[in-house]
């Protein structure tokens, strides 16, 4: 068990305060290619592709086959340049620095034609001393090398042994040797033979962002402030502390004295400290104690309490009249990763306690929201992260093949109560451990921890994605005689460097070396476990596209499932923007090109055919839309079945397995318009899966399934107290909107945070009870109610494949739309039972209160929440409704 008491965290980024004036270089720059044949305006933050697109020199990079057509951009060398006048007298200051918060990726920096240095890691910041070269009017150039060619040269220079994978599978259409450059893997789409990472285009690119600027100072510069609690707490007294770390660059030859006053008004806390800064001193640490007599409200994950934070001011009053003040938000919460013995089961548990409460982590995996990060606006982040909590999720895993997200992402997670499992950016590959590479990684890890550790939302660091299991099962077909070399390299990189830095920089949250991993057992087995995907330890990743996803017995009854999923196609309105008429077929060249997972389109088709009829309409466009719809139905139903299995496995051990305490499906969001595992399409539109997630992640949920001919219903509760519940089970015939019969159980106590059997009956007895029912002619619905105003969503169980359903007829569904304040009400009326009713308003941004549902009543009202201004007439014009029999 790891105990991390973290009265957290004030928010403050690197370089957040300067002693003297500063000047931002965001805005207009010039961009030119290697031979000078192209020169055009560009923007910082921004990238070359965006600059070319904005000038009309290329089409939308996402349109049709442009990821291949524009590969020449990533093979060229590009230069960003600007001339500028500094609006203050730099001679008045002892030190002037040029600060970059991110450079992607390999660039030579020239200031007034003087080479300052080079960059080779997009995941860290850079700072250059320009005191001796700065003038009133200055020139700045960043000469970018092609990241593709740089990675190839680095790989060729590594002559001792190969570091696989060299190149990705051909269907991924990616670049080679990306493990030799510290650049976002997701945007270069080149990884191992693992076919779980193949969902995006290849866009190696040169870019600048998020910020660049000039900072001046004399006595000292406050480089960064990171305020966090690092664990010296008396558990008995429960005394909360806030540890403040402030990093300075002191240029004065004499010590700089002064005082620091820390005030947290709502906690009646005000403390003053004397400090003395020596030349070059980097860090000042202060411990602010909160009185035990003060009630401290805690930060809680979504669904478990409020996300309370407290305003705190930190005022430095230093010699020479230098005053530096920061106002920040401080949070208090604890996190524990519990790995302990479980009665009746070999192995160890793997679950999280937040503020002492065991919490089931339910959510998804986050990938970069766009290949071009200058497109990721605060508004887009708000849509995506708001959709997380609207679907009753409490956790996102920031996947290790993407990026360390921008500050706004984590700040929103803090505000919304979204817990973050944070991978370091290593995924699906082996990596070199040469001195320069490791030094770059060490700088990256230290930079990111200092930047991010102040966020209460982050509850765990993970060293990499799938690299432990890749070595153990030898994904890359390394000669067995050479495996020991790669094992040693793995330990060198992730244990002796990354882990060492994490434990030094942040003792406030747990660290695991990989995902999946066996946790403490992996440590005991020398950091590469004999079976990293064991159901008895740690977390697992699970994918199976060939077996029937309706069969819950195929899923692992593991401790924690941090990846699992199925693909689907995005809606036609999303695809239409980046395709043309000849592309609108499931077998088109575009459909094949857009699919980066080997055999992915066929796998979806095969899974659909297990339980549904394939589209029979002859119109090609209608048939393509029907296939899109069916892949979304299949994906939603598959992940519903799998997630409900994990949700109901939390409180039981069966055949030595169980106590599942986390379900994070792959993946939440999309990086472009293509088939993928996502539940949110590119731009944020909800797929059917996301509406299903809103139901299967509900705080009170009935789960139905069959085992050996017996129908069971479990109750699953994420509520904080026990409730008396009643379960209502109804049988409906496919041919009638009137329920055939109902069963209401006697009142039973549903315990907080647990899962328990509430109902069981042999299916033949259930069918006989109602009379006139067969597996093919009937469907079961069920819901939970309590003695107070708490209800579950209505769930359902299919007694047969829907392709065998008897009595299903084509439903005529009509709609009346009305406006109610900022919302719109869709009143639906159906002529028959309708499975998977799908409401669509095309490209109008927003979401429905429910969708993809089984309509078993004649009338139903659904709300539409618009994300931008729209009108009733616009919605009426765009609206379509589809149910399963419409595809027949």
C-alpha positions in Angstrom: 0.0 0.0 0.0 1.3 3.4 -0.9 0.0 6.3 1.2 0.2 9.8 -0.3 -1.4 12.5 1.8 -1.5 15.5 -0.5 -3.0 18.6 0.7 -2.5 20.1 -2.6 -1.8 22.2 -4.7 -1.5 25.7 -6.0 -1.4 26.3 -9.7 1.5 28.0 -11.2 3.4 27.3 -14.3 7.1 27.6 -15.2 8.4 31.1 -15.6 5.2 32.6 -14.2 6.8 35.7 -12.5 9.5 38.0 -13.6 11.2 40.7 -11.6 11.5 43.0 -14.5 9.5 43.7 -17.7 8.8 41.0 -20.2 7.9 41.0 -23.9 5.9 38.3 -25.6 6.9 37.2 -29.1 3.5 35.6 -29.8 1.9 36.7 -33.0 3.1 37.2 -36.6 6.3 35.7 -37.8 7.7 34.7 -41.2 8.0 31.1 -42.4 10.3 29.9 -45.2 11.4 26.5 -46.5 14.9 25.1 -46.9 15.7 26.5 -50.4 13.9 29.8 -50.0 11.3 29.1 -52.7 8.5 29.6 -50.2 8.2 32.5 -47.8 4.9 33.3 -46.1 3.4 34.8 -42.9 3.1 32.5 -40.0 1.8 32.7 -36.4 3.2 31.7 -33.1 1.9 29.5 -31.6 1.5 27.7 -34.8 3.0 25.2 -37.3 4.1 25.1 -40.9 1.0 23.2 -42.1 -1.3 25.8 -40.5 0.7 28.6 -42.1 0.5 27.0 -45.6 -3.2 26.3 -45.1 -4.1 29.8 -44.0 -2.4 31.2 -47.1 -4.3 28.9 -49.4 -1.1 27.0 -50.5 -2.5 23.7 -49.3 -5.9 22.3 -48.7 -7.2 21.2 -45.3 -4.5 18.6 -44.3 -7.3 16.3 -43.2 -9.0 16.3 -46.5 -9.1 12.9 -48.3 -5.5 11.6 -48.9 -3.7 14.8 -47.9 -1.7 13.1 -45.2 0.2 11.4 -48.0 0.0 14.2 -50.5 1.6 16.7 -48.1 4.4 14.5 -46.8 6.9 16.7 -48.5 6.3 19.4 -45.8 7.8 17.2 -43.1 10.8 16.2 -45.3 11.8 19.9 -45.8 13.6 22.1 -43.4 11.8 25.3 -42.3 12.7 28.5 -40.7 10.6 30.7 -38.4 11.9 34.3 -38.2 10.9 37.6 -36.8 12.3 41.1 -36.2 11.2 43.1 -33.2 11.8 46.1 -31.1 11.8 45.6 -27.3 9.5 48.3 -25.8 11.7 48.9 -22.7 15.4 49.7 -22.0 17.1 46.4 -21.7 20.3 48.1 -20.5 18.7 48.8 -17.2 18.6 45.1 -16.3 21.4 42.8 -15.4 20.1 39.8 -17.1 17.9 39.2 -20.2 16.7 35.8 -21.2 14.9 34.3 -24.2 12.3 31.8 -23.0 10.5 29.0 -25.1 7.7 27.0 -23.5 7.8 24.5 -26.3 9.6 24.0 -29.6 8.6 21.1 -31.9 11.2 19.8 -32.3 14.8 20.0 -33.7 15.9 23.6 -34.3 18.9 25.9 -34.2 18.2 29.2 -32.4 19.9 32.3 -33.8 19.5 35.7 -32.1 20.9 38.6 -34.0 22.8 36.1 -36.1 24.4 34.6 -33.0 23.8 30.9 -32.4 22.3 30.5 -28.9 21.9 26.7 -29.0 19.7 23.9 -30.2 16.4 22.2 -29.3 15.7 18.5 -29.7 12.8 17.7 -27.3 9.3 19.1 -27.7 8.4 18.1 -24.2 10.5 20.6 -22.3 11.1 24.3 -22.1 14.2 26.2 -23.2 15.9 29.3 -21.8 18.8 31.2 -23.4 20.9 34.0 -21.9 20.8 36.9 -24.4 22.2 39.6 -22.2 25.3 40.1 -24.3 23.6 40.1 -27.7 20.2 41.8 -27.2 19.7 45.2 -28.7 16.7 47.6 -29.0 15.9 46.1 -32.4 16.5 42.4 -32.8 16.2 39.4 -35.1 15.3 35.9 -34.1 15.4 32.7 -36.2 14.5 29.1 -35.5 16.0 26.9 -38.2 14.1 23.6 -38.0 15.5 20.3 -39.3 13.1 17.8 -40.8 12.1 15.6 -37.8 11.8 12.6 -40.1 15.4 13.0 -41.4 16.7 13.8 -38.0 15.2 10.6 -36.5 16.7 8.6 -39.3 20.1 10.0 -38.7 19.9 9.4 -35.0 18.9 5.8 -35.7 21.8 5.2 -38.1 24.2 6.7 -35.6 23.2 4.1 -33.0 25.4 1.4 -34.4 25.8 -0.9 -31.4 22.4 -2.6 -31.8 19.0 -1.8 -33.3 16.3 -0.2 -31.2 13.0 -1.5 -32.6 10.6 -0.8 -34.1 12.3 0.6 -37.1 9.2 1.4 -39.0 5.4 1.0 -38.5 3.2 -1.4 -40.4 2.4 -0.2 -43.9 -1.3 0.4 -43.2 -0.4 3.0 -40.6 1.3 5.1 -43.3 3.7 6.5 -40.7 7.3 7.5 -40.4 10.3 5.4 -39.2 12.6 5.7 -36.2 10.3 7.9 -34.1 11.7 6.4 -30.9 14.9 8.3 -31.6 13.3 11.7 -31.3 11.5 13.2 -28.3 8.4 14.2 -30.3 4.8 13.3 -30.0 4.3 9.8 -31.2 0.7 10.2 -31.9 1.3 12.9 -34.5 3.9 10.8 -36.4 1.9 7.6 -36.2 4.8 5.3 -36.2 4.9 2.7 -33.6 5.4 -1.0 -33.1 3.6 -4.0 -34.5 1.1 -3.4 -31.7 -2.2 -2.7 -33.6 -3.8 -0.7 -30.8 -2.2 2.5 -31.6 -3.3 2.9 -35.2 -5.9 5.5 -35.3 -4.4 8.7 -36.7 -2.6 10.3 -39.6 1.1 10.9 -39.9 2.0 14.6 -39.5 5.6 15.1 -38.5 5.8 18.8 -38.4 7.8 21.8 -37.2 6.0 24.2 -34.9 6.4 26.8 -32.1 4.3 27.2 -29.0 2.7 27.6 -26.7 4.7 30.7 -25.9 8.0 32.5 -26.5 9.2 35.8 -25.0 11.9 38.0 -23.5 12.3 38.4 -19.7 14.6 40.8 -17.9 15.6 41.1 -14.3 18.4 42.3 -12.0 18.5 40.9 -8.6 16.7 37.6 -9.4 14.1 35.9 -11.5 11.4 33.7 -10.1 11.6 31.0 -12.7 8.8 28.9 -11.5 6.6 28.4 -8.5 5.2 25.0 -7.6 3.2 24.7 -4.5 2.4 21.3 -3.3 2.2 19.2 -0.2 4.9 16.5 0.1 3.7 14.3 2.8 5.1 15.1 6.3 1.7 14.7 8.0 0.8 13.2 11.3 -2.0 10.8 10.4 -3.4 10.9 13.9 -3.6 14.7 14.0 -4.6 15.1 10.4 -2.8 18.4 10.3 -2.7 19.8 6.8 0.4 21.6 5.4 1.2 23.3 2.1 4.7 23.1 0.9 5.7 25.9 -1.4 8.6 25.5 -3.7 9.9 28.7 -5.5 12.8 28.5 -8.0 15.0 31.5 -8.5 17.8 32.5 -10.7 19.8 35.0 -8.6 22.3 37.2 -10.5 23.2 39.4 -7.6 26.8 38.8 -6.4 25.6 39.5 -2.8 22.9 37.5 -0.9 19.4 38.8 -1.5 17.4 38.9 1.7 13.7 39.4 2.4 10.5 37.9 3.6 7.7 35.7 2.2 4.2 36.1 3.4 1.7 33.4 2.6 -2.0 34.0 3.2 -5.0 31.7 2.8 -7.9 33.9 4.1 -10.7 31.3 4.1 -8.4 29.0 6.2 -7.5 31.9 8.6 -3.9 31.3 7.7 -1.2 33.9 7.4 2.5 33.1 7.9 5.7 35.0 7.3 9.1 33.5 6.6 12.6 35.1 6.4 14.6 34.0 3.4 18.1 34.7 2.0 18.9 33.9 -1.6 22.5 33.0 -2.5 23.8 33.5 -6.0 22.6 30.8 -8.4 20.3 29.4 -5.7 17.5 27.5 -7.3 14.8 26.5 -4.8 13.3 27.9 -1.7 11.0 25.6 0.2 8.4 26.8 2.8 6.1 24.7 4.9 2.8 26.4 5.7 0.9 24.7 8.5 -2.9 24.8 8.7 -4.3 24.9 12.2 -6.0 21.7 13.3 -8.9 23.8 14.5 -9.7 24.9 10.9 -12.1 22.7 9.0 -10.5 22.1 5.6 -12.8 21.2 2.7 -11.4 18.6 0.4 -11.1 18.2 -3.3 -13.2 15.3 -4.5 -13.5 13.5 -7.8 -16.6 14.0 -9.8 -19.6 12.3 -8.3 -18.1 12.1 -4.8 -18.1 15.6 -3.6 -17.2 19.2 -4.5 -13.9 20.4 -6.0 -13.2 22.9 -3.3 -10.1 25.1 -3.7 -8.8 28.0 -1.7 -7.3 31.3 -2.9 -3.8 31.8 -1.6 -1.4 34.7 -2.1 2.4 34.4 -1.9 4.2 37.7 -1.5 8.0 38.0 -1.7 9.4 41.3 -0.4 13.1 41.3 -1.2 16.0 43.6 -0.9 16.2 46.4 -3.4 12.5 47.1 -3.3 11.7 44.0 -5.3 8.2 42.7 -4.6 6.8 39.6 -6.3 3.2 38.4 -5.6 1.3 35.4 -6.9 -2.3 34.6 -6.4 -3.0 30.9 -6.8 -5.5 28.2 -5.9 -4.6 25.6 -3.3 -6.4 22.2 -3.0 -6.4 19.5 -0.4 -6.9 15.8 -1.0 -5.2 12.5 -0.3 -4.5 9.6 -2.7 -3.6 6.1 -1.9 -2.8 3.2 -4.3 -3.8 0.1 -2.4 -2.0 -3.1 -3.2 -2.7 -5.7 -0.5 -3.9 -9.2 -0.1 -7.5 -10.2 -0.9 -9.2 -13.0 0.9 -9.9 -15.9 -1.5 -7.6 -14.7 -4.2 -3.9 -15.0 -5.1 -2.1 -11.7 -5.9 -2.8 -8.2 -4.7 -5.5 -5.6 -5.0 -5.0 -2.5 -7.2 -7.3 0.4 -6.4 -7.3 4.0 -5.4 -8.5 5.7 -2.2 -9.2 9.4 -2.5 -9.5 11.1 0.9 -9.7 7.6 2.4 -12.6 6.5 0.3 -12.2 3.6 -2.2 -13.3 4.9 -5.6 -14.0 2.9 -8.7 -12.2 4.7 -11.5 -14.6 4.9 -14.5 -13.7 6.7 -17.7 -11.5 6.6 -20.8 -8.2 7.2 -22.4 -7.3 10.7 -23.7 -5.3 11.3 -26.9 -4.3 14.7 -28.4 -7.4 16.5 -29.6 -5.8 17.5 -32.9 -2.6 16.8 -34.9 -2.2 20.6 -35.0 -2.2 21.8 -31.5 -2.8 25.4 -32.5 -6.3 24.3 -33.3 -6.9 23.0 -29.7 -8.8 26.1 -28.3 -10.0 26.5 -24.7 -13.5 26.2 -26.2 -12.7 22.8 -27.7 -11.2 21.6 -24.4 -14.3 22.7 -22.6 -16.5 20.7 -24.9 -14.4 17.6 -24.6 -13.9 17.6 -20.9 -17.4 18.7 -20.1 -18.5 15.7 -22.2 -16.4 13.5 -19.8 -18.4 14.5 -16.7 -21.7 14.6 -18.6 -21.2 10.9 -19.3 -20.7 10.2 -15.5 -16.9 9.6 -15.9 -14.5 10.5 -13.2 -11.1 9.6 -14.8 -9.0 10.1 -17.9 -5.7 8.4 -18.6 -3.4 10.7 -20.6 -1.9 8.1 -22.9 1.9 7.9 -23.3 1.9 8.2 -27.1 0.5 11.7 -27.1 1.6 14.9 -25.3 1.8 16.3 -21.9 -1.3 18.4 -22.2 -1.5 22.2 -21.9 -2.1 23.8 -18.6 -5.8 24.5 -19.4 -6.5 20.8 -19.7 -5.4 20.1 -16.2 -7.0 23.2 -14.8 -10.3 22.1 -16.3 -9.8 18.6 -14.8 -9.3 20.2 -11.4 -12.5 22.3 -11.8 -14.6 19.4 -13.1 -13.3 16.7 -10.7 -11.7 14.5 -13.4 -8.9 12.3 -12.0 -5.9 12.0 -14.3 -3.7 9.0 -14.8 -0.7 10.6 -16.3 1.6 8.6 -18.5 5.1 9.9 -19.4 5.4 10.1 -23.2 6.9 6.7 -24.0 4.7 4.1 -25.9 4.7 0.9 -27.9 8.4 1.0 -28.6 11.9 0.4 -27.2 14.1 3.5 -26.7 17.8 4.2 -26.9 19.7 5.0 -23.6 22.7 6.9 -24.9 23.9 9.7 -22.7 22.5 12.6 -24.7 19.1 10.9 -25.1 18.8 10.1 -21.3 19.9 13.6 -20.4 17.2 15.0 -22.6 14.6 12.7 -21.0 15.7 13.6 -17.5 15.3 17.3 -18.3 11.9 16.6 -19.8 10.6 14.6 -16.8 11.8 17.1 -14.3 10.3 20.0 -16.3 6.9 18.2 -16.6 6.7 17.1 -13.0 7.5 20.7 -11.8 4.9 22.0 -14.2 2.1 19.5 -13.4 2.5 18.3 -9.8 0.4 21.2 -8.5 -2.8 19.8 -10.0 -5.0 17.7 -7.6 -6.5 16.0 -10.6 -3.3 14.0 -11.3 -3.4 11.0 -9.0 -0.7 8.8 -10.5 2.4 8.9 -12.8 3.1 6.0 -15.1 6.4 5.6 -16.8 5.3 4.3 -20.2 2.5 2.6 -22.2 2.9 -1.1 -22.9 6.7 -1.3 -23.0 7.0 -3.7 -20.2 4.6 -6.2 -21.8 6.3 -5.5 -25.2 9.6 -6.8 -23.8 8.2 -9.7 -21.9 6.2 -11.2 -24.8 8.8 -10.0 -27.4 6.6 -8.0 -29.7 9.5 -6.9 -31.7 11.0 -10.4 -32.3 14.3 -9.6 -30.7 16.8 -12.5 -30.7 16.5 -14.2 -27.3 20.2 -13.8 -26.8 19.9 -10.0 -27.0 16.8 -9.6 -24.8 19.0 -9.1 -21.7 20.4 -5.9 -23.3 17.0 -4.5 -23.9 15.9 -5.5 -20.3 18.9 -3.5 -18.9 18.1 -0.5 -21.2 14.5 -0.6 -19.9 15.5 -0.5 -16.3 18.1 2.2 -17.1 15.5 4.5 -18.7 12.4 4.0 -16.6 13.7 3.0 -13.2 17.2 4.5 -12.8 16.2 7.7 -14.5 12.5 8.5 -14.7 11.5 6.8 -11.5 14.4 8.3 -9.7 13.4 11.8 -10.8 9.7 11.3 -9.9 10.6 10.1 -6.4 12.9 13.0 -5.9 10.6 15.7 -7.4 7.1 14.5 -6.3 6.5 12.3 -3.3 2.8 13.3 -3.3 1.4 10.6 -5.6 2.2 7.0 -6.6 4.3 6.0 -9.5 4.2 2.8 -11.6 6.8 2.0 -14.2 4.5 0.9 -17.0 0.9 0.2 -18.0 -0.1 -2.6 -17.9 2.0 -3.6 -15.0 1.8 -5.8 -11.9 2.7 -3.0 -9.5 4.7 -4.1 -6.5 5.1 -7.6 -8.0 6.8 -6.1 -11.1 9.2 -4.4 -8.7 9.9 -7.6 -7.0 10.5 -9.4 -10.3 13.2 -6.9 -11.4 10.8 -4.4 -13.1 9.8 -6.7 -16.0 7.2 -9.0 -14.6 6.8 -12.6 -15.8 3.2 -11.8 -16.8 2.6 -8.0 -16.9 -1.1 -8.5 -18.0 -1.9 -10.8 -15.0 -5.5 -10.7 -13.7 -4.2 -11.0 -10.1 -2.1 -7.8 -10.0 -2.0 -4.2 -11.2 -3.8 -3.2 -14.4 -4.4 -4.9 -17.7 -5.1 -4.0 -21.3 -7.5 -6.2 -23.2 -8.5 -6.4 -26.8 -10.3 -9.2 -28.7 -11.9 -8.5 -32.0 -12.5 -12.0 -33.2 -14.7 -13.5 -30.5 -18.3 -12.5 -29.8 -18.3 -9.3 -27.6 -21.8 -10.2 -26.3 -20.2 -13.1 -24.4 -19.1 -11.6 -21.1 -17.1 -14.7 -20.2 -14.3 -13.7 -22.6 -13.4 -10.6 -20.6 -10.7 -10.6 -17.9 -11.9 -10.5 -14.3 -8.9 -8.3 -13.5 -8.1 -5.9 -10.7 -8.1 -2.8 -13.0 -8.7 -2.5 -16.8 -7.0 0.6 -18.1 -7.5 -0.1 -21.8 -10.1 -2.0 -23.8 -12.2 -1.2 -26.8 -13.8 -1.7 -30.2 -13.8 0.5 -33.3 -16.6 2.3 -35.1 -16.9 4.8 -37.9 -17.7 8.5 -37.1 -21.0 10.0 -38.4 -21.4 11.0 -42.0 -21.6 14.7 -41.1 -18.1 14.4 -39.7 -16.7 12.5 -42.6 -18.4 14.6 -45.2 -16.2 17.6 -44.4 -13.0 15.7 -45.5 -14.3 13.5 -48.3 -15.9 13.6 -51.7 -18.8 11.6 -53.3 -16.7 8.8 -54.6 -15.4 8.1 -51.1 -18.9 7.4 -49.6 -18.7 3.6 -49.6 -17.5 1.1 -46.9 -15.2 -0.5 -49.5 -13.9 2.7 -51.1 -10.2 3.6 -51.3 -10.9 6.4 -48.9 -12.5 4.0 -46.3 -9.4 1.7 -46.6 -7.0 4.6 -46.4 -8.6 6.1 -43.4 -8.4 2.8 -41.5 -5.0 2.6 -39.9 -5.7 -0.6 -37.9 -4.9 -3.7 -39.8 -8.1 -5.4 -41.0 -10.1 -3.0 -38.9 -13.0 -2.5 -41.3 -13.4 -6.2 -41.8 -13.3 -6.8 -38.0 -16.1 -4.3 -37.5 -18.1 -6.0 -40.2 -17.7 -9.4 -38.7 -18.7 -8.2 -35.2 -21.8 -6.5 -36.7 -22.8 -9.7 -38.5 -22.8 -11.7 -35.3 -26.0 -10.0 -34.1 -27.3 -7.7 -36.7 -28.4 -7.8 -40.4 -26.2 -6.0 -42.8 -27.8 -3.1 -44.7 -30.0 -4.0 -47.6 -30.9 -0.7 -49.1 -29.6 -0.3 -52.7 -28.9 3.4 -52.6 -25.0 3.6 -52.2 -25.0 6.7 -49.9 -27.9 5.3 -47.8 -26.1 2.0 -47.5 -22.9 3.7 -46.4 -24.7 5.7 -43.7 -26.4 2.5 -42.5 -23.0 0.8 -42.1 -21.7 3.8 -40.1 -24.8 3.5 -37.9 -24.4 -0.2 -37.4 -20.7 0.1 -36.5 -21.7 2.6 -33.8 -24.4 0.3 -32.6 -21.9 -2.6 -32.4 -19.3 -0.6 -30.7 -21.7 0.8 -28.1 -23.2 -2.6 -27.4 -19.8 -4.3 -27.1 -18.3 -1.8 -24.7 -21.5 -1.7 -22.7 -21.3 -5.5 -22.2 -17.6 -5.3 -21.3 -17.9 -2.3 -19.0 -20.9 -3.7 -17.1 -18.9 -6.9 -16.5 -16.1 -4.8 -14.9 -18.6 -2.7 -12.9 -20.3 -5.7 -11.4 -17.0 -7.5 -10.6 -15.9 -4.9 -8.0 -17.2 -6.7 -4.9 -16.7 -10.4 -5.7 -14.0 -13.0 -6.1 -14.9 -15.8 -8.5 -12.4 -18.6 -9.1 -9.8 -16.5 -7.4 -10.4 -13.5 -9.7 -12.2 -10.2 -9.3 -12.2 -7.1 -7.1 -12.1 -5.0 -10.3 -11.9 -1.3 -9.4 -11.3 0.5 -12.6 -12.6 0.6 -16.2 -11.0 3.0 -18.7 -12.1 2.2 -22.2 -10.0 3.1 -25.2 -10.5 5.8 -26.3 -12.3 9.0 -25.5 -11.6 11.4 -28.3 -10.5 11.5 -31.9 -7.5 13.3 -33.5 -9.0 13.3 -37.0 -12.1 12.1 -39.0 -11.6 8.3 -39.3 -12.7 5.0 -37.9 -11.3 4.6 -34.4 -12.1 3.4 -30.9 -13.2 6.9 -29.8 -16.6 7.7 -28.2 -16.3 11.4 -29.2 -15.7 12.2 -32.8 -13.2 14.8 -34.0 -14.6 18.1 -32.8 -16.5 16.5 -29.9 -19.7 15.1 -31.4 -21.0 12.2 -29.3 -21.0 8.8 -30.9 -23.6 6.3 -29.7 -21.0 4.8 -27.3 -20.7 8.1 -25.4 -24.5 8.1 -24.7 -24.2 4.5 -23.6 -21.3 5.5 -21.3 -23.6 8.1 -19.7 -25.9 5.2 -18.7 -23.4 2.4 -17.9 -21.3 4.8 -15.7 -24.4 6.1 -13.9 -24.0 6.3 -10.1 -26.7 3.7 -9.6 -26.9 1.0 -12.2 -28.7 -2.4 -12.7 -26.6 -4.8 -14.8 -28.3 -7.8 -16.4 -26.6 -10.9 -17.8 -27.1 -14.6 -18.3 -25.0 -17.5 -16.9 -25.9 -21.1 -17.7 -29.5 -20.2 -18.6 -30.1 -18.1 -15.5 -30.9 -14.3 -15.8 -29.2 -12.2 -13.1 -29.4 -8.6 -12.3 -26.7 -7.0 -10.2 -27.1 -3.6 -8.5 -24.0 -1.4 -8.8 -23.6 1.7 -6.6 -21.1 4.6 -6.7 -23.2 6.4 -4.1 -21.9 7.4 -0.7 -24.6 5.9 1.4 -26.7 2.8 1.5 -30.2 3.0 -0.2 -33.2 0.8 0.0 -33.9 -0.2 -3.5 -36.5 -2.0 -5.5 -35.8 -3.6 -8.9 -38.5 -3.6 -11.6 -38.1 -6.2 -14.4 -40.4 -6.0 -17.4 -40.8 -8.2 -20.4 -41.8 -6.7 -23.7 -42.6 -8.3 -27.0 -40.9 -6.7 -30.1 -44.4 -6.4 -31.6 -46.1 -4.3 -28.9 -45.5 -1.1 -27.0 -47.4 -2.5 -24.0 -45.3 -4.4 -21.5 -46.2 -8.1 -21.3 -45.6 -8.4 -17.6 -43.6 -6.9 -14.7 -41.8 -8.2 -11.6 -41.0 -5.9 -8.7 -38.7 -7.2 -6.1 -39.0 -6.6 -2.4 -36.9 -3.8 -0.9 -33.2 -4.6 -0.5 -30.4 -2.5 0.8 -27.9 -1.4 -1.9 -24.7 -0.8 -0.1 -22.6 2.3 -0.9 -19.7 1.6 -3.4 -20.6 -2.0 -3.9 -22.1 -4.4 -6.4 -24.5 -7.2 -5.4 -27.0 -9.7 -6.9 -30.5 -8.3 -6.6 -32.4 -10.8 -8.8 -32.0 -14.2 -10.5 -34.4 -16.4 -12.3 -34.0 -19.1 -15.0 -34.8 -17.7 -18.4 -37.4 -20.4 -19.1 -39.2 -19.5 -15.9 -39.1 -15.8 -16.7 -40.5 -16.5 -20.2 -43.2 -18.8 -18.8 -44.2 -16.2 -16.1 -45.3 -13.8 -18.8 -46.7 -16.3 -21.3 -46.5 -16.0 -25.0 -42.8 -15.1 -24.9 -39.8 -16.7 -26.6 -36.2 -15.6 -26.6 -36.7 -14.3 -30.1 -39.9 -12.5 -29.6 -39.2 -10.7 -26.3 -36.7 -8.3 -24.7 -36.1 -7.6 -21.0 -35.9 -4.1 -19.4 -35.2 -3.2 -15.8 -34.5 -0.3 -13.5 -33.8 0.5 -9.9 -35.8 2.9 -7.7 -35.1 4.0 -4.1 -37.2 5.3 -1.2 -36.1 8.8 -2.1 -35.7 10.6 -5.4 -32.8 8.5 -6.7 -33.3 6.3 -9.8 -31.1 4.3 -12.2 -31.3 4.5 -15.9 -33.4 1.8 -17.5 -31.3 -1.0 -18.8 -32.1 -3.9 -21.1 -31.1 -7.4 -21.9 -31.5 -9.1 -25.3 -32.5 -12.7 -25.1 -31.3 -13.4 -28.6 -29.4 -11.7 -31.4 -31.4 -8.9 -33.0 -31.0 -10.4 -36.4 -33.2 -13.3 -35.1 -35.7 -11.0 -33.4 -39.3 -11.9 -34.2 -42.1 -9.3 -34.4 -39.8 -6.3 -35.0 -41.4 -4.0 -37.6 -40.3 -0.8 -39.1 -41.0 2.0 -36.7 -42.4 5.3 -37.9 -40.9 7.8 -35.5 -42.0 11.5 -35.7 -40.7 14.5 -33.8 -41.9 17.8 -32.6 -39.2 20.3 -31.7 -39.8 23.2 -29.3 -37.5 25.7 -27.5 -37.2 25.9 -23.8 -34.8 28.7 -22.8 -31.4 27.8 -24.1 -32.4 24.2 -24.7 -34.6 22.4 -27.2 -37.1 19.7 -26.5 -37.5 16.9 -29.0 -40.9 15.1 -28.4 -40.8 11.7 -30.1 -43.7 9.4 -31.0 -43.2 5.9 -32.4 -45.5 3.5 -34.0 -43.6 0.4 -32.8 -40.8 -0.8 -30.5 -37.6 0.7 -31.9 -34.1 -0.5 -30.9 -31.1 1.9 -31.0 -33.1 5.1 -31.8 -30.5 7.5 -33.1 -31.2 11.3 -33.3 -28.9 13.3 -35.4 -28.7 17.0 -36.2 -25.7 16.8 -38.5 -23.0 19.3 -37.9 -24.9 21.5 -35.4 -22.7 21.4 -32.3 -24.4 20.0 -29.2 -25.6 16.9 -27.5 -28.8 15.2 -26.6 -29.8 14.2 -23.1 -30.1 10.6 -24.3 -29.6 8.8 -27.6 -29.2 5.4 -29.1 -31.9 4.1 -26.8 -34.5 1.3 -26.9 -37.8 3.0 -27.4 -40.4 0.8 -25.7 -43.0 3.5 -25.0 -45.1 5.3 -27.5 -43.8 8.8 -26.5 -40.6 10.1 -25.2 -39.0 13.5 -24.7 -35.3 14.2 -25.2 -33.5 17.5 -24.6 -30.9 19.0 -26.9 -28.1 21.1 -25.4 -26.6 23.3 -28.1 -22.9 24.3 -27.8 -23.4 27.3 -30.1 -26.3 29.4 -31.0 -28.9 27.6 -33.2 -32.6 27.8 -33.9 -35.6 25.6 -34.1 -35.8 25.9 -37.9 -32.1 25.0 -38.2 -32.6 21.9 -36.1 -35.7 20.9 -38.0 -33.8 21.2 -41.3 -30.9 19.1 -40.1 -32.7 16.5 -38.0 -32.9 12.8 -39.0 -33.9 9.8 -36.9 -32.7 6.2 -37.5 -33.6 3.0 -35.7 -32.4 -0.5 -36.4 -35.2 -1.6 -38.8 -34.5 1.4 -41.0 -31.4 -0.4 -42.2 -33.4 -3.5 -43.3 
